[in-house]
Structure formats: structure tokens, C-alpha cells
Amino acid sequence: MRILHINKFLYRRGGAEAYMLDLAALQRAQGDETAFYAMEHPDNISTPYAPHFPGHLEMNPLPPGLAGKVRGAGRMMWSTGARRGLARVIAGFRPDVAHLHNIYHQLSPSVLAALRDAGVPAVMTLHDYKLVCPSYNMLAGGRPCTACVDGGLRQAVARRCKGGSLAASAAVAAETWLHRRFGAYDHVAAFICPSRFLAGQLTEAGVYGDRLHVVDHFVAPAPDTLTDEAAGPVEPGGGAGGRLLVAGRLSAEKGVDVAIQAAALLPGVGLDVAGDGPERPALERLAERVAPGQVRFHGRLPRHEVEALLRTADALLVPSRWFENQPMIILEGYGGGVPVVAARLGGIPELVEDGVTGRLVPPDDPAALAEAANVFVTSSSRRHEAGAAARRIAAERFSPERHLLRLEEVYAKAASPVSG
């Protein structure tokens, strides 16, 4: 099968990109042919179709000046350049199916028009809540918000949910309204939801409820005996004084500040922070103030270095304050046999079995996070028991083989005449 993956970024920027690149590698390993379409970016991986990519454009925030803002807003609504470029890639690659990921803003649903014109069936993995929440993350004023699900898109403007800006909130609400009004996503035959929570939000909002397929992501379980090339065999956890890990984009909704405050309540316990993002300077200042000497910021790391940090962690922390969908880092933790301590929000409770593979705690509660994490720092038996359960679930529920089979079913449904 020839599969064309479409995403606005073509490098390991976040969970969506990591999933897409790892999935394409799996598909190639089983004999499929894959290609990519994205926006130009200096960090993109090499691909022969790069000359057809639309130009790089930062959208958060919009480009400066009136002309830049107008150009950015226009591209959000409909990118003729992205449509033309994709048409050329389709002609050259001749895909059997297109698998879309995050196309919002920089590519826009104009790419679906190119697929429709060429008769290429399309499926789309929903990595966030954009189709029901104009600002992606179902947050307003830093708090979880479902107002647009049952109250309509005008709620995004009333609550100024896009960075507190009336203009920005109106722009993203108008974008979502226009795309709905003109059926911009109608060519997508199947929407893949990694969590039941996400599927429930779309169903409640009346957005393509008849095309939703809940499909778990995947992870390749690590060997039982973990080895670090430089140091030899490594025993999970058990570092001097204990170590915890938080990994992901350093943005407010990820709650890394809660992890730092939790570490401050556990003297002698270290916290590794893997990732980068707009909140990093503020988080570094917070760590210096409340937990001096306990927190190490590693920046954005390649996957094998994140796996090395997992191998020495007593627990993985996921202290999010937004409705996470299906965080890839939890699956990676499970694959490495690491207990997970996470906020009880969104799709996370579908992954973390409280008291079995880790602990669920209230969001924005450093004391609860610290107390739950300390169980795995201080008790090797609890740590190994939870880690073994996590590894079993990774092998049974999140295996690459199971994921590929489910995707093949969705691809076949998308290509059938009934779904077109």
C-alpha cells in the first residue's frame, strides 16, 4: 500500500509528529511505501517532495504587522499554495490512501480539496480538540473548558480563550465556523480518535459522530533487561535519593510547574525535565526559587535519550492541567516499565489504572502529586510491581502489530464506496 502522511511539521516537534514518523517507519517495515507532505521548516527531515511544500509561516503568534496578520489569517482559512503543492505530490507519489494528522493553520483543510479532486481516500488522526474547540486545547483562562462543545463557537469569543485576546479568539472561532459551514472536512471518511474522551466530545458537539473510530496509539515495549550503551545494565529507578521525570512541551497546559513544586516537597529527590517550549525561562526561575539543585532541564532530546532518562526514573509524572488525549509519553513509560503518576483529566484515566500501573491525582495539586510519586521513590517493590503491570499493558494493548491491524481496517473502510 502507498500511504501519504500529511502534517504541518515534519520533525519531532511533539507527540503528533513522533507518532506519525514512528507509524510511517512501522508501515515501511511491513512493506508499505510512505511519503510525507508538510510545511517548509529548517528542522524537517529530508524528503524528495520538499520542493512542493508551502513556505514556512509561524502562526503563534501571527506574523507582525497588518499585512502579516492578514496573510496568516488567510492561510488559516484556506491555503491555495498548500493545495497546489499537494496536488503535485499526489501526481508524483500516487497514494492509495492519505493519512492526515495536524493540518490546521499552516496547511489548512485546502489539502483535502486536492485529495478529493484526485480521488484519494482520506483518514485523519485527531491529536487534539481543534474540531470542537477553536483554540485546540479546551482551556479558558488556564482552566479546562467545554463551553464550545455544548454552547457553540461564540463561547470562544466571549471567553477570549485564545491567549486572552478578543481578536485572536474571534479569528479562530471564525475559522472553525467557516470550515464547518462549507464542509471543509467532509472528504475525511474516517476520523481516528486515540481516546474515548475525545470521541465523546466530538459526538456531543455533533461533529462527524458517524465517522469516529477509537484506535489506541502504539509503543514498542523495551526489553526486560535495559542496557545503557555507556554504563552497561541499568536498573529502573533507584537513583541516589530517587529520580522523577516529566517530558513534553514546556507550555502552561502541561503543568510542569506543578511537578517542580511537587519536587520541592521531596528533599533529595531529583526531577529531570525533558523538552522545550515557551515556559522554560519561567520554569527555570521557579525551580531555582523553590527546589534549588533538584531540577535538571535537558531541553528537547532525541527519543533514545528520553528512553535513557526513563530507565533511571522511579516514576514518570504527567501533571497536565488540560484534557490530554492519549499522551505518547505515557505509552513510552509503559513500554519501559515505569510507573506513571498523572492528573485525572481527559483521556488519561483510560490509560493509567490507579493503584495498578501508577496513580491518578487531582490536577494542580503539588502535594497530591508529591505524595503519590513518593510511593514509588521509597518502595522498590511498589515500583517494580507497577512497572511490570505497565509493561504487560504495553505489550497487550499498545503493541505495534495490533495498531497496524486496526489502521488497516480503517483504511479499508475509508476506501470502500460506501464511505466515500
Backbone torsions as a table, in degrees:
resi	resn	phi	psi	omega
1	MET	NA	144.3	178.9
2	ARG	-106.1	116.2	-172.0
3	ILE	-118.4	125.0	178.5
4	LEU	-104.0	115.2	177.7
5	HIS	-93.1	133.4	-176.2
6	ILE	-125.3	123.3	-179.0
7	ASN	-155.6	147.7	-174.9
8	LYS	-68.3	-26.2	177.1
9	PHE	-116.5	147.7	-179.8
10	LEU	-126.7	47.9	172.5
11	TYR	-152.5	168.7	-174.4
12	ARG	-78.1	74.0	-179.6
13	ARG	-83.3	-37.0	-177.0
14	GLY	-160.4	-165.9	-175.9
15	GLY	-62.9	-37.9	-179.0
16	ALA	-63.2	-44.3	-178.8
17	GLU	-69.0	-40.3	178.5
18	ALA	-61.1	-43.9	178.8
19	TYR	-61.2	-47.9	-177.5
20	MET	-60.5	-46.8	-177.4
21	LEU	-66.9	-40.7	178.9
22	ASP	-68.8	-37.9	177.3
23	LEU	-63.4	-45.9	179.3
24	ALA	-59.7	-38.2	177.4
25	ALA	-63.9	-41.0	176.4
26	LEU	-61.5	-44.6	-178.1
27	GLN	-65.1	-39.3	177.1
28	ARG	-65.0	-37.1	-178.9
29	ALA	-64.7	-27.2	178.6
30	GLN	-94.9	8.1	172.3
31	GLY	105.0	-0.3	177.2
32	ASP	-78.0	159.9	171.6
33	GLU	-104.5	136.1	-178.9
34	THR	-128.6	152.8	174.2
35	ALA	-144.5	167.1	-175.7
36	PHE	-129.5	149.9	170.2
37	TYR	-134.6	133.0	-174.9
38	ALA	-156.0	-172.2	173.5
39	MET	-91.0	150.2	173.3
40	GLU	-58.2	138.8	175.1
41	HIS	-161.7	141.2	-177.1
42	PRO	-63.6	-21.3	-179.0
43	ASP	-93.1	-0.8	-177.9
44	ASN	-58.9	146.9	171.5
45	ILE	-70.5	161.7	-177.7
46	SER	-74.0	137.1	176.1
47	THR	-152.2	142.7	-178.0
48	PRO	-67.5	-14.7	-177.4
49	TYR	-94.2	4.5	-178.6
50	ALA	-56.1	-34.3	179.1
51	PRO	-60.4	-17.0	-179.2
52	HIS	-97.0	1.7	-178.3
53	PHE	-74.9	144.4	172.9
54	PRO	-68.4	157.6	-175.9
55	GLY	-63.3	156.0	179.5
56	HIS	-68.5	134.2	178.7
57	LEU	-146.4	119.2	175.2
58	GLU	-78.5	136.7	-175.7
59	MET	-120.9	-3.8	-178.0
60	ASN	-133.9	88.0	7.5
61	PRO	-84.6	175.4	176.0
62	LEU	-62.1	155.4	179.2
63	PRO	-55.5	150.3	-177.9
64	PRO	-69.8	157.4	177.6
65	GLY	82.0	157.5	-178.1
66	LEU	-62.2	-43.9	-178.3
67	ALA	-63.0	-41.1	179.4
68	GLY	-64.9	-40.9	179.6
69	LYS	-67.0	-39.6	178.0
70	VAL	-64.6	-43.9	179.0
71	ARG	-62.4	-43.7	179.2
72	GLY	-64.4	-43.7	179.9
73	ALA	-63.7	-39.7	178.8
74	GLY	-63.7	-39.7	179.7
75	ARG	-68.1	-34.1	175.3
76	MET	-57.1	-43.6	-175.3
77	MET	-73.5	-46.9	-174.2
78	TRP	-165.8	117.2	-178.3
79	SER	-103.9	102.9	178.0
80	THR	-65.7	-32.6	178.3
81	GLY	-64.6	-41.6	178.1
82	ALA	-64.9	-39.3	179.2
83	ARG	-64.0	-45.8	-180.0
84	ARG	-63.6	-44.0	-179.5
85	GLY	-62.5	-42.3	-180.0
86	LEU	-66.0	-36.9	178.1
87	ALA	-57.4	-38.6	178.9
88	ARG	-68.2	-39.9	178.9
89	VAL	-65.7	-41.6	178.0
90	ILE	-59.3	-43.5	-179.7
91	ALA	-63.2	-35.3	-178.4
92	GLY	-82.0	-37.8	-174.2
93	PHE	-93.5	-30.4	-179.1
94	ARG	54.6	64.1	-176.9
95	PRO	-70.8	150.7	171.3
96	ASP	-82.3	-29.8	179.5
97	VAL	-152.6	148.7	173.6
98	ALA	-109.4	131.7	178.2
99	HIS	-113.0	107.2	-177.9
100	LEU	-91.9	151.9	178.3
101	HIS	-126.0	-117.8	178.3
102	ASN	-88.9	106.7	-179.2
103	ILE	-113.3	-3.6	-172.9
104	TYR	-61.2	149.0	175.6
105	HIS	69.2	-80.5	-170.5
106	GLN	-66.9	-31.4	176.2
107	LEU	-103.7	-45.7	-179.1
108	SER	74.4	161.9	178.7
109	PRO	-69.1	4.7	173.6
110	SER	-58.1	-28.1	-179.9
111	VAL	-64.1	-27.3	178.2
112	LEU	-68.4	-30.6	176.8
113	ALA	-64.8	-38.3	178.0
114	ALA	-65.7	-39.6	177.9
115	LEU	-66.5	-42.2	179.1
116	ARG	-61.6	-45.5	-178.4
117	ASP	-62.7	-31.9	-178.6
118	ALA	-90.1	-3.6	179.8
119	GLY	71.7	27.9	-179.9
120	VAL	-94.2	121.6	178.0
121	PRO	-64.9	148.6	-175.1
122	ALA	-129.2	136.7	167.8
123	VAL	-123.0	158.1	-176.2
124	MET	-142.0	122.9	172.8
125	THR	-84.7	126.1	179.5
126	LEU	-91.4	108.1	-178.2
127	HIS	-91.9	-8.4	179.4
128	ASP	-151.7	-162.8	-171.1
129	TYR	-108.6	21.7	-172.3
130	LYS	-54.9	-36.3	-176.2
131	LEU	-71.7	-14.2	175.3
132	VAL	-119.1	-14.3	-177.9
133	CYS	-131.2	111.0	-176.4
134	PRO	-53.8	-28.7	-178.2
135	SER	-98.4	16.7	173.6
136	TYR	80.8	-45.9	-158.9
137	ASN	-109.2	5.5	178.7
138	MET	52.2	49.0	175.4
139	LEU	-127.8	142.8	172.0
140	ALA	-141.6	123.3	-177.4
141	GLY	62.5	28.7	178.7
142	GLY	80.5	5.2	-178.1
143	ARG	-119.1	149.9	176.7
144	PRO	-57.1	138.9	-173.4
145	CYS	-145.5	132.2	176.4
146	THR	-118.9	21.4	-172.7
147	ALA	-58.7	-39.8	-177.1
148	CYS	-73.5	-18.7	-179.5
149	VAL	-67.5	-45.8	-177.3
150	ASP	-113.4	-6.5	-177.5
151	GLY	-113.2	-0.2	178.7
152	GLY	87.9	164.9	-172.8
153	LEU	-69.2	-19.1	178.3
154	ARG	-61.7	-21.3	179.0
155	GLN	-63.1	-31.6	179.3
156	ALA	-63.1	-36.4	179.1
157	VAL	-75.0	-45.4	-177.8
158	ALA	-61.0	-35.7	-177.3
159	ARG	-94.8	-1.7	-180.0
160	ARG	48.0	51.9	-170.4
161	CYS	-75.6	-13.9	178.7
162	LYS	-93.2	89.5	176.7
163	GLY	63.0	20.6	-179.3
164	GLY	74.1	7.4	-176.3
165	SER	-99.3	128.4	177.6
166	LEU	-65.0	-44.9	-178.0
167	ALA	-64.1	-46.2	-179.1
168	ALA	-65.8	-39.7	179.7
169	SER	-66.1	-40.5	177.4
170	ALA	-64.1	-37.4	-178.5
171	ALA	-65.6	-46.0	-178.1
172	VAL	-72.3	-31.2	175.9
173	ALA	-66.9	-41.4	178.2
174	ALA	-64.5	-39.8	177.8
175	GLU	-58.1	-50.4	-178.7
176	THR	-64.5	-40.1	-179.5
177	TRP	-63.5	-46.0	-178.9
178	LEU	-63.5	-42.4	-179.7
179	HIS	-64.1	-37.2	176.2
180	ARG	-69.3	-44.4	-175.2
181	ARG	-59.4	-38.6	-176.5
182	PHE	-103.4	12.6	174.5
183	GLY	60.9	42.2	-174.3
184	ALA	-61.9	-27.7	-177.7
185	TYR	-102.8	10.6	-175.4
186	ASP	-63.3	-26.1	-178.9
187	HIS	-72.3	-14.9	178.8
188	VAL	-73.3	115.9	-176.8
189	ALA	-81.1	-25.0	-178.2
190	ALA	-147.5	127.7	174.9
191	PHE	-103.2	124.0	-178.6
192	ILE	-94.8	121.3	179.5
193	CYS	-108.7	119.5	179.4
194	PRO	-73.1	-10.2	178.8
195	SER	-138.1	151.1	174.8
196	ARG	-66.1	-30.3	179.2
197	PHE	-60.7	-47.7	179.3
198	LEU	-61.9	-46.0	179.2
199	ALA	-59.5	-37.2	179.0
200	GLY	-65.6	-38.7	178.8
201	GLN	-65.6	-42.3	178.8
202	LEU	-66.1	-41.2	179.6
203	THR	-62.6	-44.2	-179.8
204	GLU	-63.6	-35.5	-179.6
205	ALA	-81.1	-5.5	-179.4
206	GLY	73.4	30.1	-177.5
207	VAL	-106.1	101.9	175.0
208	TYR	51.8	40.2	-177.6
209	GLY	-61.1	-22.5	-179.1
210	ASP	-88.0	0.8	-177.0
211	ARG	-120.0	14.5	-173.0
212	LEU	-91.9	135.2	177.9
213	HIS	-130.0	119.4	177.9
214	VAL	-84.1	115.6	-178.0
215	VAL	-134.0	119.5	176.9
216	ASP	-62.9	150.7	167.0
217	HIS	-70.8	-169.4	-176.5
218	PHE	-139.3	162.7	172.7
219	VAL	-151.1	145.3	175.5
220	ALA	-91.2	113.0	-178.9
221	PRO	-58.5	139.5	177.0
222	ALA	-75.0	158.5	176.7
223	PRO	-60.8	156.0	179.0
224	ASP	-63.5	-37.1	176.0
225	THR	-97.1	110.2	-175.8
226	LEU	-91.5	138.0	-177.0
227	THR	-129.7	131.3	172.5
228	ASP	-98.7	127.4	-174.0
229	GLU	-56.2	-35.2	-175.6
230	ALA	-84.4	-33.2	-169.5
231	ALA	-113.5	-1.7	-178.3
232	GLY	81.8	-157.7	-177.3
233	PRO	-58.4	140.2	-178.8
234	VAL	-125.4	129.4	176.2
235	GLU	-87.7	125.5	179.4
236	PRO	-56.6	133.7	178.1
237	GLY	71.2	-169.8	173.9
238	GLY	77.7	15.5	177.0
239	GLY	-65.4	164.4	-178.6
240	ALA	-56.8	114.2	179.6
241	GLY	78.7	-6.2	-179.5
242	GLY	92.8	147.0	178.0
243	ARG	-137.1	141.8	176.4
244	LEU	-120.7	158.5	-177.7
245	LEU	-134.0	136.5	167.3
246	VAL	-127.5	134.4	-174.5
247	ALA	-139.5	137.3	178.6
248	GLY	146.7	-172.8	-179.9
249	ARG	-68.4	134.9	-178.8
250	LEU	-88.0	77.5	177.5
251	SER	-128.6	160.5	-168.6
252	ALA	-56.2	-39.5	-174.4
253	GLU	-68.3	-15.8	-179.0
254	LYS	-80.0	-14.1	173.7
255	GLY	69.1	26.7	-179.6
256	VAL	-63.3	-28.9	176.1
257	ASP	-61.3	-34.0	177.6
258	VAL	-66.1	-39.9	177.7
259	ALA	-63.5	-39.8	179.4
260	ILE	-65.9	-43.4	178.0
261	GLN	-65.4	-33.2	176.2
262	ALA	-66.7	-42.5	178.5
263	ALA	-60.2	-35.8	179.1
264	ALA	-62.6	-23.3	178.7
265	LEU	-86.2	-1.4	-178.2
266	LEU	-124.7	75.1	-178.0
267	PRO	-54.9	135.3	179.9
268	GLY	89.1	-9.4	178.8
269	VAL	-96.3	129.4	-179.6
270	GLY	-91.4	151.7	177.2
271	LEU	-124.9	121.1	173.9
272	ASP	-95.6	132.4	179.1
273	VAL	-117.3	111.2	179.5
274	ALA	-106.8	122.3	-179.3
275	GLY	136.8	172.5	-179.9
276	ASP	-144.5	167.6	-179.6
277	GLY	159.8	-179.4	-172.1
278	PRO	-64.3	-23.2	-176.9
279	GLU	-88.4	-0.9	-173.1
280	ARG	-58.2	-48.0	-179.8
281	PRO	-57.8	-43.3	-180.0
282	ALA	-66.0	-37.8	179.5
283	LEU	-68.0	-37.7	177.8
284	GLU	-64.6	-39.7	177.4
285	ARG	-65.5	-41.4	178.4
286	LEU	-61.5	-44.0	-179.6
287	ALA	-62.5	-41.6	179.1
288	GLU	-64.5	-33.4	-177.1
289	ARG	-78.8	-44.3	-171.3
290	VAL	-104.9	-21.7	-177.5
291	ALA	-140.6	57.6	-176.4
292	PRO	-60.1	131.5	177.6
293	GLY	81.8	-5.8	-177.1
294	GLN	-96.2	-23.2	-169.5
295	VAL	-111.5	130.3	175.5
296	ARG	-114.9	123.8	176.8
297	PHE	-96.8	121.3	-175.5
298	HIS	-100.7	-12.7	-174.0
299	GLY	74.7	-171.8	179.5
300	ARG	-74.6	127.5	-174.2
301	LEU	-118.5	150.3	170.2
302	PRO	-65.8	159.7	-172.4
303	ARG	-55.9	-42.5	-175.7
304	HIS	-64.6	-27.1	177.7
305	GLU	-77.9	-33.0	172.8
306	VAL	-64.6	-41.3	178.3
307	GLU	-62.2	-36.4	177.3
308	ALA	-64.2	-39.4	176.4
309	LEU	-66.6	-38.6	177.1
310	LEU	-59.8	-35.9	-176.8
311	ARG	-65.1	-22.9	-179.1
312	THR	-109.6	9.9	-178.5
313	ALA	-92.9	138.6	172.5
314	ASP	-77.0	-28.4	177.2
315	ALA	-160.5	151.5	173.6
316	LEU	-99.3	130.2	180.0
317	LEU	-102.4	133.9	175.3
318	VAL	-130.7	80.5	-171.3
319	PRO	-91.4	38.7	-172.8
320	SER	-60.0	150.5	174.9
321	ARG	-116.0	17.3	174.9
322	TRP	-126.9	170.2	-177.9
323	PHE	-76.7	85.3	177.4
324	GLU	-58.0	148.2	-179.9
325	ASN	-87.4	-84.9	171.3
326	GLN	-141.5	86.4	-173.6
327	PRO	-59.7	125.4	-179.9
328	MET	-62.4	-30.6	-177.2
329	ILE	-64.7	-30.3	177.0
330	ILE	-66.2	-44.0	178.5
331	LEU	-63.0	-38.9	177.8
332	GLU	-65.3	-38.8	175.3
333	GLY	-61.8	-43.6	177.9
334	TYR	-61.4	-43.3	179.8
335	GLY	-59.9	-31.7	178.3
336	GLY	-90.2	2.2	179.3
337	GLY	70.2	39.5	-177.5
338	VAL	-111.9	129.6	175.7
339	PRO	-61.5	150.4	-178.5
340	VAL	-120.6	130.0	173.7
341	VAL	-113.4	116.4	-167.7
342	ALA	-141.2	159.8	177.8
343	ALA	-72.6	143.4	-179.5
344	ARG	-84.9	79.6	-177.0
345	LEU	-146.5	148.2	171.7
346	GLY	57.0	-132.0	-178.4
347	GLY	-84.8	-2.3	-176.7
348	ILE	-60.9	-43.3	179.4
349	PRO	-63.1	-15.6	174.7
350	GLU	-76.0	-15.5	-177.2
351	LEU	-105.7	-46.8	-174.1
352	VAL	-94.2	117.0	176.9
353	GLU	-90.7	109.1	-173.6
354	ASP	-58.3	125.5	179.7
355	GLY	84.3	-4.4	-179.8
356	VAL	-115.6	-61.2	179.2
357	THR	-101.5	0.9	-178.7
358	GLY	162.1	-150.2	-179.3
359	ARG	-137.4	146.3	172.5
360	LEU	-107.3	135.4	-177.0
361	VAL	-132.9	160.8	175.9
362	PRO	-64.3	146.8	176.0
363	PRO	-68.4	157.0	176.6
364	ASP	56.7	38.5	-179.2
365	ASP	-133.1	84.8	-177.5
366	PRO	-57.8	-37.2	-178.5
367	ALA	-64.4	-43.5	179.2
368	ALA	-66.5	-38.9	178.5
369	LEU	-63.7	-43.9	-179.8
370	ALA	-64.9	-43.8	-179.1
371	GLU	-62.5	-43.8	-179.7
372	ALA	-67.4	-41.5	-179.4
373	ALA	-67.0	-34.7	-176.0
374	ASN	-64.4	-25.4	176.8
375	VAL	-58.7	-42.2	-177.1
376	PHE	-81.7	-22.7	175.6
377	VAL	-72.2	-40.7	-171.4
378	THR	-94.4	-15.0	-177.3
379	SER	-125.0	106.0	179.9
380	SER	-66.5	-32.8	-179.9
381	SER	-66.2	-43.0	178.0
382	ARG	-65.2	-39.1	-179.6
383	ARG	-63.2	-47.2	-177.2
384	HIS	-71.1	-35.9	178.6
385	GLU	-63.8	-47.3	179.2
386	ALA	-67.4	-38.9	179.4
387	GLY	-64.1	-38.6	178.2
388	ALA	-66.6	-39.9	177.3
389	ALA	-64.1	-40.3	178.5
390	ALA	-62.8	-42.0	-179.9
391	ARG	-65.0	-38.5	178.4
392	ARG	-62.9	-43.6	179.6
393	ILE	-64.7	-39.3	177.5
394	ALA	-58.6	-42.4	-177.5
395	ALA	-72.4	-34.4	-174.3
396	GLU	-88.3	-46.1	-172.5
397	ARG	-95.7	-33.0	-171.3
398	PHE	-113.9	28.6	-178.3
399	SER	-70.6	146.6	176.6
400	PRO	-57.8	-38.0	-178.2
401	GLU	-63.5	-43.7	179.6
402	ARG	-64.6	-40.6	-179.3
403	HIS	-63.4	-44.3	-179.6
404	LEU	-62.7	-39.5	178.4
405	LEU	-62.3	-43.7	179.0
406	ARG	-64.1	-41.5	179.1
407	LEU	-64.1	-40.3	179.0
408	GLU	-60.7	-37.1	176.6
409	GLU	-63.3	-43.4	-179.7
410	VAL	-67.2	-42.8	177.8
411	TYR	-58.6	-44.1	-178.7
412	ALA	-64.0	-39.8	178.8
413	LYS	-65.0	-40.2	179.8
414	ALA	-64.7	-32.7	-177.6
415	ALA	-84.4	-9.5	-176.6
416	SER	-74.3	150.1	-179.8
417	PRO	-59.7	-31.1	-177.5
418	VAL	-64.9	-40.5	-176.8
419	SER	-78.8	-17.9	-176.9
420	GLY	-78.0	NA	NA
